[in-house]
Amino acid sequence: MFHVAHMLLFSGLLSAFFALIAARRGRRLRYGLILWAALGGGGILVSLLMFPFS
């Protein structure tokens, strides 16, 4: 379970960094949340798709 928490923490830090350098001042929060959801959801989706092969 800790690997999921670490993955979500890493995706949060990464999305915050990219939101700071890529988005405008008024859209940083929205951009960061969308990016965090995409990274976290994509990682969970890929892990669920690979689960039958493990």
C-alpha positions as CSV (number, residue, x, y, z in Angstrom):
1,M,0.0,0.0,0.0
2,F,2.9,2.3,0.6
3,H,4.0,2.2,-3.0
4,V,0.6,3.7,-4.0
5,A,1.0,6.5,-1.5
6,H,4.6,7.2,-2.7
7,M,3.3,7.3,-6.3
8,L,0.6,9.8,-5.4
9,L,3.1,11.9,-3.4
10,F,5.5,11.9,-6.3
11,S,2.8,12.8,-8.8
12,G,1.7,15.6,-6.5
13,L,5.2,17.0,-6.2
14,L,5.7,16.7,-10.0
15,S,2.4,18.3,-10.9
16,A,3.1,21.2,-8.4
17,F,6.5,21.8,-10.0
18,F,5.1,21.7,-13.6
19,A,2.2,24.0,-12.6
20,L,4.6,26.5,-11.2
21,I,6.7,26.7,-14.3
22,A,4.1,26.1,-17.1
23,A,0.8,27.6,-16.1
24,R,-0.1,31.2,-15.6
25,R,-0.7,32.6,-12.2
26,G,-4.5,32.3,-12.1
27,R,-4.6,28.8,-13.6
28,R,-1.9,27.1,-11.5
29,L,-4.2,25.3,-9.1
30,R,-6.5,24.0,-11.8
31,Y,-3.6,22.9,-14.0
32,G,-1.8,21.2,-11.0
33,L,-5.0,19.3,-10.0
34,I,-5.7,18.1,-13.5
35,L,-2.1,17.0,-13.9
36,W,-2.1,15.3,-10.5
37,A,-5.3,13.4,-11.4
38,A,-3.9,12.4,-14.8
39,L,-0.6,11.1,-13.4
40,G,-2.1,9.4,-10.4
41,G,-5.1,8.0,-12.3
42,G,-2.9,6.9,-15.2
43,G,-0.5,5.1,-12.8
44,I,-3.3,3.3,-11.1
45,L,-4.9,2.4,-14.4
46,V,-1.7,1.0,-15.8
47,S,-1.1,-1.1,-12.6
48,L,-4.6,-2.5,-12.9
49,L,-4.1,-3.4,-16.5
50,M,-0.8,-5.2,-15.6
51,F,-2.3,-7.0,-12.6
52,P,-3.5,-10.1,-14.5
53,F,0.0,-10.7,-15.8
54,S,1.7,-10.8,-12.4
